[in-house]
Amino acid sequence: MTPLVGRAHTRGVTTLSLDAAGTRNALSAALVGELAAALADCGEDPGVRAVVLTHTGTTFCAGADLRDPPDPDALVALLRQIVELPRPVVARVTGHVRAGGLGLLAACDITAAATAATFAFTEVRIGVAPAVISLPVIPRADPRALARYYLTGERFDPAEAVRLGLLTATADDVDEALAPVLDGLRRSAPEALAETKRLLTARVLETFDREAAELTALSARLFSSDRAREGMTAFLEKRDAAWVV
């Protein structure tokens, strides 16, 4: 089978690329499994100073694959794995990010996107809620600004994503913006990076410990509901859901 996650390594930095452009890098069970395995390898390799998470195609991640969704427990484990990885994880985004893709983004330590990128929490429009991805999103985002986009599913741009706390930076040339970041990580002691990341992620992990079971159950319940089936069918058929007024 063709790998769904590409790997490259240069001067201590491993780049993992979501490479399922045909499904807009949607989080299928297979993609989640491959990404988890790749991250585990990075965490065990002493030659990896940092990880860059990026993508092929025009979409960083379209959210859950509605035809082959991952188990909610597996998605929680993947998000926690990114947060807990003893290497900084840097998101490099040049395309669009939707729903579960924003969970990946929020789990990363440093995030940068090109100015052409767009973002949206689209869950409410298919009859579910951004449950599992809230584990990394809510501790890191501005709650008042987040409420608007959680509740409406509206698109927003990279400048707004920076204001929300979901992005570290945005630039026309995302690689140019990340060059000093990666240089700084290469100049930092590996043990110091791991301990500093532990300080920064402590509150996020507290949220996982406290709320993961409840939000996983909520996600499973909502995705199996009649309302979600209508919403997902409408999305796949490119029509308005029955509740649209």
N, C-alpha and C positions, 0 to 999 in steps of 0.2 A: 504493500500500500504506500502511496505517496505520503511523506511526512506532512503533518499539519503545522509543525513548528520548526522553522529553520534555525540553525545555529551557526554562529561565526565567533571567532575570538581574535582580538587584537590588543596587545599590550595590557594584559590584565583585565580587559573588559570583554565579557561574553554578551553577544547580542542574540536575543531570542525573538524571532519574527513570527507573528501569527500569520500563517500562510494557507488560509482557506478562503481566498478572495471570491470564489464562486458562491459562497454563502455569506459574504461580507464579514468573514471571520466571526460568525455567530458562535456562541459557546455551546457546542455540542458535547455529548458525553465523551466522544473521542478526543476533541480538542482540549477539553479540561484535563483529561488523563495525560495527554502528551505534554502539556505545559507543566503539569505538576511533576512529571518525571524529569523534564529538563531543568526545572528549578532545583529539584533535589540534587541533581548532578552538580549544579553550580554551587550549592551549599556545601558539598563535600569536597570540592576541588580547591586545594590551596592556591592554585594559580589564578583563581578568579577573584579579582579585587572588587568588581561591581558588575551588575547585570543591567543591560538596556533592554527594555521590552518595547518592541515596535511591531510593524505590520507591513504586509504587502497589500496592494490594491488601494482603493479610495476610502476604505472604512477601517478604522482601528479595530472596532468590535461593535457589532449590531445588537449585542445583548444575547439572551438565550436563544438557542436554535429551537424554534417552535415545532419542528418536525422530529428533532432528536434532542430534547432538553436534557441537561445534566441533572443527576440527582441533587436535590438541595444540599444534602450533607457534603457531597463532593465539591460543590461550589463554595460552601463555607470553608472547607478544608483548604481549597486553593487560595482563597483570599487571605486566610490566616497564614498560610505558608509564605506568601509574599511579605506580609507584615513581619513575620518571625525570621525570615531568612537572614543569616548572619552576614549578609552582603547588602549594601545599598542597592535598591532597585529603582532604575530611572526609566520613566515612560517617555517615549519619543513618538509623538502623534503628528501625522501629516494629513489625516483624513477625519472622517466623522466618527462620533462616539455616541452610542445609544444604550440606555437601560443598564444591563449587566456590565457593559463595557466601562461605564463610569465606576462600577465597583472595582474593577481591575485598576483603573486610574487612581482611585482613592487609596487603594492598598499600597501603591508605590510610594517611595520616599520623596522623590523629586520628579516633577512632571513638567513637560514642555510640549507645546503644540504650535503648529504653523497657524498663521492668521486665517487661513482658509478653512480650518476645522470648524465643525459645529457639534453641539452637544444637546442631548435631551433625555430626560427621564420619562420614557414613553409608557411605562407600565400601566398607569391609570387608563390609558386609551384602549388597552386590550382587556380591561376588567380585572387587573391584579394590582399589587402594590410593590414598591421597591423594598421588599422585606429584607432578604439576605444581604443585599448590597449596602443596606443601611449600617451594617456592622462597621465598615471602615468609613463610609461617607459621612454619617452624622457627627462622629467625633472630630472630623476635620473640616467641616463646612460651616458657614455662617447660617444659623438656624432660620432667621427671618427671611433671608434671600432664598434659602433652600426651599422653604415652604411654597413659594410661588411655583417653582419648577417641578417639584414633586406633585403638586395638586393639579397643574394644568397640562403637563406634558409639552409645554412650549420649547421651541429651540432657543438656544442662546449661544453667543459667540465666545471666542477665547478670552477676550477682555473681561467678560462677565464671569467666565469660569475662574479667572484669577481672583476676581473680587469675592467669589463664593469660597475660595480656598481650595478649589479642586485642581487648579494649575499653579505651578510655581512661576512659569514664565510663558510668554508667547512672542513669536517673532516671525518675520517673513521667511527667514532661513533658520529652521529649528536646529540644524546641525551646528551652525555658527553659535547659536545661543547655548548649546550644550557643551561646546568645546571647553570652556573654562571649568564647567562642572566636572567633566570627566578628567580633566587635568588635575583638579583638586583631589578627586578620589584616588587617582594614581599616586599622588604624593603623600597620601595618608597611610598610617600604619594599619594593617588589617585588623589587629586586635582592638585598636582604638576605634576604628569604624564600627565594629560589631557592638562594642559597649555603648558607644554614642547612639547608635540606632536603637539599642535596647531602652535607653532613656527616653527617646523620642516616641517610641511606640507603646510605652507602658499603658497609657490611658486607652489607646485603641484596643489593646489586648484585654483590658478589663471589660470593655464592652462585649467582646467576643465571649468571655467567660460568663458574663451575666445574662446575655440576651440571645446567644446563638441558638439554643434549643427552641426557645419560643418563636423566634423569627423563622427558623427552618420549618416548624410546624405550620406557621401562618402561610408561608410560601407554598407548601404542599397542598394545604387546604384551598387556597385561592386558585392555584393552577388546575385543580381538579373540579372546579365549580362550573355550573352551566353558564354563568356569566363569562368566565374566561374562555370557555369553548366558543361561545358566540364571538367574543372579541378577537380571538386568534383566527377563527374562520374568516371573519370580516377582513382582517389584516391580510391574510393570504389571498383572499379573493379581491383585494383592493377596492373595498366598498366601506361605507359607513357602518358601524355597529348599530344594532337595533335601538340602543339607548340614546343615540345622537339626536338632539333636538335643534 
